[in-house]
Amino acid sequence: QVQLVESGGGLVQAGGSLRLSCAASGRTLSSYAMGWFRQAPGKEREFVAALSASGAITKYADSVKGRFTISRDNSKSTVYLSMNSLNPDDTAVYYCAAASRTWITSYGNNRAYDYWGQGTQVTVSS
């Protein structure tokens, strides 16, 4: 069993930056593919970024490509999402997720992940 806890959310002005963290307990994350998703009020949960267990493969939603970076520190069982050039459309609850494989081709599908955190709120003011 893997427990995931996100942190680092908050209120930021448009153009600003935040770094989200997702810390795991229960098991090391070194053999898990990881993903970040977000859900805005009244909208479905959407894929943001994914990272293979080794860190060699990264995928991003088109809406965040070039602005967000997903990374991991397996020694700390922590995954990060660095977010730059934030805009109000990025406002959402951000969730990290873990899949019990080193990589998943269906990385954009939330049903492909086995474990989820509770989410952290990111609010971007204009």
C-alpha positions in Angstrom: 0.0 0.0 0.0 1.2 3.5 -0.9 0.1 6.6 0.8 0.6 9.9 -1.1 0.6 13.4 0.4 0.7 16.5 -1.7 1.9 19.8 -0.5 3.1 23.2 -1.9 -0.2 24.6 -3.2 -1.3 28.1 -2.5 -2.3 31.4 -3.9 -0.1 33.0 -6.5 -0.4 35.9 -8.9 -0.5 35.3 -12.7 3.0 34.8 -14.0 4.2 33.4 -10.8 5.6 30.0 -9.9 4.9 27.2 -7.4 6.5 23.8 -6.8 4.2 21.0 -5.6 5.6 18.0 -3.8 4.1 14.5 -3.5 5.6 12.4 -0.7 5.0 8.7 -0.4 5.0 6.5 2.6 4.4 2.8 3.0 6.6 1.9 0.0 9.4 3.4 -2.0 8.3 5.0 -5.2 11.3 3.8 -7.2 9.3 1.2 -9.1 6.2 3.3 -9.7 5.2 5.5 -12.6 3.8 8.8 -11.3 1.4 11.3 -12.6 -0.1 14.7 -11.7 -3.7 15.5 -12.5 -5.8 18.5 -11.7 -9.5 19.2 -11.3 -11.1 22.7 -11.5 -14.5 23.4 -10.1 -17.2 22.0 -12.3 -14.8 20.2 -14.6 -13.5 16.7 -14.9 -10.1 15.6 -13.6 -7.5 16.1 -16.3 -4.0 14.9 -16.9 -1.1 17.3 -16.3 2.1 15.3 -16.4 3.6 11.8 -16.0 7.0 10.4 -15.3 8.4 6.9 -15.5 9.9 5.1 -12.6 13.4 5.8 -13.8 12.7 9.4 -14.7 13.7 8.7 -18.3 10.2 9.3 -19.8 8.1 12.4 -19.2 4.8 13.4 -20.8 2.8 16.6 -20.5 -0.5 17.9 -21.4 -0.3 20.4 -24.2 -1.7 23.1 -21.9 1.3 23.0 -19.6 4.1 22.0 -21.9 7.0 24.3 -21.6 5.7 25.7 -18.3 5.5 22.7 -16.0 8.2 20.2 -15.1 7.7 16.8 -13.4 10.6 15.3 -11.6 11.3 12.8 -8.9 13.8 12.0 -6.1 13.5 8.3 -5.5 15.9 8.5 -2.5 13.2 10.7 -0.9 10.2 8.9 -2.4 9.1 12.3 -3.6 7.7 13.6 -6.9 7.6 17.2 -7.8 5.7 19.4 -10.1 7.4 22.7 -10.9 5.0 25.2 -12.3 6.1 28.5 -14.0 4.2 31.2 -15.8 1.0 30.3 -14.0 -2.2 31.7 -15.3 -5.8 31.7 -13.9 -6.7 28.7 -16.0 -4.2 26.6 -13.9 -6.4 27.1 -10.8 -7.4 23.7 -9.6 -6.9 21.0 -7.0 -3.8 19.1 -8.0 -3.5 15.4 -7.3 -0.5 13.1 -7.6 -1.0 9.5 -8.5 1.1 6.3 -8.6 0.8 3.3 -10.9 2.1 -0.1 -9.9 4.3 -0.3 -13.0 7.5 1.4 -14.1 5.6 3.0 -17.0 2.1 3.0 -18.4 1.2 3.8 -21.9 -2.2 5.0 -20.8 -0.5 7.7 -18.6 -3.2 10.2 -19.4 -6.0 8.0 -18.1 -6.7 8.5 -14.4 -8.1 4.9 -14.2 -4.6 3.6 -15.0 -3.3 4.7 -11.5 -3.6 2.7 -8.4 -3.0 5.3 -5.6 -4.0 8.9 -5.2 -3.2 11.7 -2.8 -5.8 13.9 -1.2 -4.9 16.9 -3.4 -3.6 20.4 -2.9 -5.3 23.6 -4.0 -3.6 25.9 -6.4 -5.2 29.3 -7.0 -3.8 31.8 -9.6 -5.1 35.3 -9.4 -5.3 37.6 -12.4 
